[in-house]
Structures are given as C-alpha cells and as structure tokens.
Amino acid sequence: MHLVFALGSLHLLLLLGLEVQRSVHIQREIAATKLRVAQLEQQNQKLLEELQTAADPRYREGLVRQLGYVHKDERLYPRALLEAPSR
C-alpha cells in the first residue's frame, strides 16, 4: 500500500511540475506577444502619420519638384546654370 501512495505522490509532483513549466512558458509567450503588439501599434502610428503627410498637396508637390517636374507655365533651368559663378 505504501508503494501505491509513493507512486501516486511522485505522479502528482510530476504533474504539478509540468503545470508550473507550462504556466511559465505561457507567461513568457504573453509577455512576448504584448511586446509585439506594442511594436506593431507604434509602427501603425508612424504609418498613419506618413499617410497624413502624403495626403498634403504641398508635400506631394515638393516631392515631384525634387524629381524635376514643373508646372505647365514654368521653365526648368539646369542646376549648373543656376549655380555657375558670375563673371
């Protein structure tokens, strides 16, 4: 009878240890997931700010002007002529 009690106690301790191990693992996963959610929220906020900036017509005009585009009634002069030293 003592053998059955001893085996039952060992089994109970084993199951308890496995549950503690599983609980620790789950807590680590929860912490990692919370960190990932915070990172994604921060990235999402940056993307929303970029969308708001990109929606501004003045910002878009600045971008296309950097690419060399001009309005129909404007002339594009080569940069070398504008930066040449006067004689």
Z-matrix of the N, CA and C atoms (Angstrom, degrees):
N
C 1 1.445
C 2 1.520 1 111.28
N 3 1.327 2 116.40 1 -36.04
C 4 1.463 3 119.80 2 179.41
C 5 1.523 4 111.02 3 -65.70
N 6 1.327 5 116.18 4 -32.33
C 7 1.454 6 120.77 5 179.46
C 8 1.531 7 110.82 6 -65.27
N 9 1.317 8 117.25 7 -41.45
C 10 1.468 9 121.74 8 178.53
C 11 1.516 10 110.09 9 -64.38
N 12 1.331 11 116.66 10 -41.59
C 13 1.464 12 121.16 11 178.51
C 14 1.523 13 110.26 12 -64.04
N 15 1.318 14 117.36 13 -43.19
C 16 1.456 15 121.67 14 -179.08
C 17 1.528 16 110.13 15 -65.66
N 18 1.319 17 117.64 16 -44.14
C 19 1.472 18 120.46 17 178.66
C 20 1.529 19 111.10 18 -65.34
N 21 1.321 20 115.76 19 -39.64
C 22 1.471 21 119.49 20 177.58
C 23 1.515 22 111.37 21 -63.71
N 24 1.332 23 116.97 22 -40.75
C 25 1.470 24 121.20 23 178.78
C 26 1.527 25 110.50 24 -65.36
N 27 1.338 26 117.67 25 -42.79
C 28 1.464 27 120.64 26 177.70
C 29 1.525 28 111.29 27 -62.50
N 30 1.318 29 115.69 28 -40.53
C 31 1.469 30 119.97 29 178.65
C 32 1.519 31 110.38 30 -63.77
N 33 1.317 32 115.93 31 -42.62
C 34 1.464 33 120.89 32 178.64
C 35 1.528 34 110.80 33 -61.94
N 36 1.342 35 117.47 34 -43.20
C 37 1.467 36 121.36 35 178.63
C 38 1.531 37 111.04 36 -64.80
N 39 1.313 38 116.44 37 -39.35
C 40 1.460 39 120.55 38 177.92
C 41 1.529 40 110.54 39 -62.51
N 42 1.327 41 116.11 40 -46.72
C 43 1.467 42 119.71 41 179.44
C 44 1.524 43 111.22 42 -63.96
N 45 1.313 44 116.66 43 -38.84
C 46 1.464 45 120.69 44 178.44
C 47 1.528 46 110.21 45 -63.91
N 48 1.334 47 116.75 46 -43.27
C 49 1.464 48 120.72 47 177.59
C 50 1.515 49 112.10 48 -62.30
N 51 1.324 50 117.04 49 -40.96
C 52 1.467 51 120.44 50 178.06
C 53 1.524 52 111.57 51 -64.41
N 54 1.311 53 116.72 52 -39.08
C 55 1.467 54 120.03 53 179.13
C 56 1.525 55 111.40 54 -67.46
N 57 1.338 56 116.61 55 -38.72
C 58 1.468 57 119.94 56 177.37
C 59 1.529 58 109.38 57 -64.65
N 60 1.317 59 116.60 58 -43.50
C 61 1.465 60 121.32 59 178.80
C 62 1.533 61 110.48 60 -61.32
N 63 1.310 62 116.98 61 -43.40
C 64 1.469 63 121.00 62 179.08
C 65 1.524 64 110.62 63 -65.22
N 66 1.317 65 116.63 64 -39.61
C 67 1.462 66 120.57 65 179.41
C 68 1.528 67 111.17 66 -64.03
N 69 1.326 68 116.90 67 -42.83
C 70 1.468 69 120.65 68 178.25
C 71 1.527 70 109.98 69 -63.19
N 72 1.312 71 116.65 70 -42.92
C 73 1.470 72 121.02 71 179.34
C 74 1.530 73 110.62 72 -61.57
N 75 1.309 74 116.70 73 -43.81
C 76 1.467 75 120.64 74 -179.82
C 77 1.525 76 110.43 75 -65.38
N 78 1.327 77 117.74 76 -39.73
C 79 1.465 78 120.57 77 178.84
C 80 1.533 79 110.77 78 -63.49
N 81 1.319 80 116.91 79 -38.72
C 82 1.471 81 120.47 80 177.13
C 83 1.523 82 110.53 81 -65.45
N 84 1.320 83 116.80 82 -41.80
C 85 1.467 84 119.99 83 178.05
C 86 1.524 85 111.12 84 -63.58
N 87 1.318 86 116.51 85 -39.15
C 88 1.470 87 120.42 86 178.44
C 89 1.516 88 110.03 87 -63.18
N 90 1.333 89 117.48 88 -44.80
C 91 1.464 90 121.11 89 179.68
C 92 1.527 91 110.94 90 -62.83
N 93 1.335 92 116.95 91 -43.20
C 94 1.466 93 120.52 92 179.33
C 95 1.526 94 110.80 93 -64.91
N 96 1.319 95 116.77 94 -38.84
C 97 1.459 96 120.64 95 179.65
C 98 1.519 97 110.98 96 -67.86
N 99 1.332 98 117.27 97 -39.89
C 100 1.471 99 120.12 98 177.36
C 101 1.520 100 110.56 99 -63.39
N 102 1.319 101 116.78 100 -40.12
C 103 1.460 102 120.45 101 177.38
C 104 1.519 103 110.74 102 -63.42
N 105 1.318 104 116.93 103 -43.45
C 106 1.465 105 121.32 104 179.52
C 107 1.537 106 110.97 105 -64.15
N 108 1.314 107 116.58 106 -39.40
C 109 1.471 108 120.31 107 178.06
C 110 1.526 109 109.94 108 -63.49
N 111 1.334 110 117.01 109 -42.69
C 112 1.465 111 120.11 110 178.84
C 113 1.531 112 110.87 111 -62.62
N 114 1.340 113 116.78 112 -41.50
C 115 1.460 114 120.04 113 178.27
C 116 1.525 115 111.13 114 -63.94
N 117 1.320 116 116.71 115 -42.54
C 118 1.465 117 120.19 116 179.97
C 119 1.525 118 111.54 117 -66.87
N 120 1.330 119 117.17 118 -36.47
C 121 1.465 120 120.00 119 177.36
C 122 1.523 121 110.43 120 -65.33
N 123 1.327 122 116.56 121 -39.73
C 124 1.458 123 120.16 122 177.89
C 125 1.533 124 110.51 123 -65.67
N 126 1.319 125 116.71 124 -43.01
C 127 1.463 126 120.73 125 177.89
C 128 1.529 127 110.45 126 -63.83
N 129 1.310 128 116.54 127 -40.29
C 130 1.462 129 121.11 128 178.20
C 131 1.524 130 110.77 129 -62.26
N 132 1.328 131 116.78 130 -40.81
C 133 1.468 132 120.63 131 179.26
C 134 1.525 133 110.44 132 -63.39
N 135 1.336 134 116.87 133 -42.18
C 136 1.467 135 120.12 134 178.21
C 137 1.524 136 110.84 135 -62.44
N 138 1.332 137 116.36 136 -41.58
C 139 1.463 138 119.79 137 179.60
C 140 1.523 139 111.78 138 -65.75
N 141 1.327 140 116.75 139 -37.62
C 142 1.471 141 119.81 140 176.45
C 143 1.524 142 110.86 141 -63.98
N 144 1.329 143 116.88 142 -39.36
C 145 1.464 144 120.20 143 177.67
C 146 1.520 145 110.43 144 -65.49
N 147 1.329 146 117.37 145 -39.32
C 148 1.461 147 120.36 146 177.03
C 149 1.526 148 111.04 147 -63.82
N 150 1.335 149 116.36 148 -39.47
C 151 1.469 150 119.41 149 177.47
C 152 1.520 151 111.41 150 -62.39
N 153 1.325 152 116.37 151 -41.72
C 154 1.459 153 119.74 152 179.28
C 155 1.524 154 110.68 153 -65.29
N 156 1.324 155 116.00 154 -39.97
C 157 1.470 156 119.60 155 178.28
C 158 1.528 157 110.34 156 -65.45
N 159 1.326 158 116.33 157 -43.56
C 160 1.460 159 120.42 158 -178.21
C 161 1.522 160 112.23 159 -67.44
N 162 1.312 161 117.52 160 -22.48
C 163 1.465 162 120.60 161 179.48
C 164 1.532 163 111.55 162 -76.84
N 165 1.318 164 118.11 163 -13.77
C 166 1.465 165 122.13 164 -178.77
C 167 1.532 166 109.18 165 -77.02
N 168 1.322 167 117.52 166 120.68
C 169 1.466 168 120.32 167 -178.38
C 170 1.538 169 112.88 168 -61.19
N 171 1.321 170 117.49 169 -32.77
C 172 1.470 171 119.96 170 179.35
C 173 1.534 172 110.88 171 -66.94
N 174 1.312 173 116.32 172 -37.68
C 175 1.473 174 120.45 173 177.82
C 176 1.527 175 110.31 174 -64.58
N 177 1.337 176 115.83 175 -45.16
C 178 1.467 177 119.32 176 179.97
C 179 1.525 178 110.93 177 -64.52
N 180 1.325 179 116.67 178 -39.38
C 181 1.463 180 119.15 179 178.54
C 182 1.525 181 110.26 180 -63.65
N 183 1.315 182 116.69 181 -39.03
C 184 1.464 183 119.86 182 177.56
C 185 1.526 184 111.67 183 -62.35
N 186 1.323 185 116.46 184 -39.64
C 187 1.465 186 119.95 185 179.08
C 188 1.521 187 112.04 186 -64.58
N 189 1.320 188 116.41 187 -45.64
C 190 1.469 189 118.36 188 -178.46
C 191 1.520 190 111.26 189 -70.32
N 192 1.306 191 118.09 190 -30.71
C 193 1.464 192 119.99 191 176.49
C 194 1.530 193 110.32 192 -67.83
N 195 1.318 194 117.47 193 -33.76
C 196 1.469 195 119.82 194 175.78
C 197 1.524 196 110.49 195 -64.92
N 198 1.317 197 116.58 196 -27.89
C 199 1.463 198 120.92 197 177.46
C 200 1.529 199 112.21 198 -81.51
N 201 1.334 200 117.27 199 -5.71
C 202 1.459 201 120.34 200 176.00
C 203 1.515 202 114.88 201 102.56
N 204 1.302 203 118.56 202 4.74
C 205 1.466 204 120.62 203 179.56
C 206 1.524 205 110.33 204 -78.33
N 207 1.334 206 115.34 205 148.02
C 208 1.466 207 121.89 206 177.12
C 209 1.519 208 108.54 207 -133.81
N 210 1.318 209 116.15 208 165.55
C 211 1.462 210 120.70 209 175.35
C 212 1.531 211 109.23 210 -73.80
N 213 1.324 212 115.75 211 165.44
C 214 1.467 213 120.98 212 -177.30
C 215 1.528 214 112.14 213 -58.49
N 216 1.309 215 117.67 214 -37.79
C 217 1.463 216 120.96 215 -175.50
C 218 1.531 217 112.84 216 -92.03
N 219 1.321 218 118.92 217 10.09
C 220 1.460 219 122.27 218 179.78
C 221 1.524 220 110.45 219 -107.15
N 222 1.340 221 115.55 220 158.53
C 223 1.453 222 121.42 221 176.08
C 224 1.527 223 108.49 222 -112.86
N 225 1.305 224 114.22 223 143.65
C 226 1.459 225 120.58 224 177.84
C 227 1.517 226 108.81 225 -103.46
N 228 1.323 227 116.26 226 118.98
C 229 1.452 228 121.55 227 178.23
C 230 1.520 229 108.64 228 -103.16
N 231 1.312 230 116.42 229 141.46
C 232 1.467 231 119.04 230 176.36
C 233 1.531 232 110.60 231 -60.25
N 234 1.286 233 116.24 232 140.71
C 235 1.459 234 121.38 233 -176.76
C 236 1.541 235 111.16 234 -62.09
N 237 1.312 236 116.63 235 -32.45
C 238 1.471 237 119.79 236 -179.05
C 239 1.529 238 110.92 237 -62.05
N 240 1.326 239 117.52 238 -34.90
C 241 1.463 240 120.15 239 178.81
C 242 1.523 241 111.26 240 -70.76
N 243 1.302 242 116.85 241 -34.48
C 244 1.455 243 120.51 242 -178.98
C 245 1.521 244 112.10 243 -73.97
N 246 1.334 245 116.45 244 -30.16
C 247 1.465 246 120.87 245 -175.70
C 248 1.534 247 112.72 246 -98.57
N 249 1.329 248 116.85 247 -1.02
C 250 1.477 249 119.61 248 -178.21
C 251 1.527 250 109.66 249 -68.92
N 252 1.330 251 116.17 250 138.09
C 253 1.483 252 118.39 251 178.74
C 254 1.520 253 110.65 252 -69.47
N 255 1.304 254 115.29 253 139.87
C 256 1.480 255 119.28 254 -179.53
C 257 1.516 256 109.34 255 -77.06
N 258 1.343 257 116.56 256 145.34
C 259 1.474 258 122.08 257 -177.57
C 260 1.474 259 111.91 258 -106.55
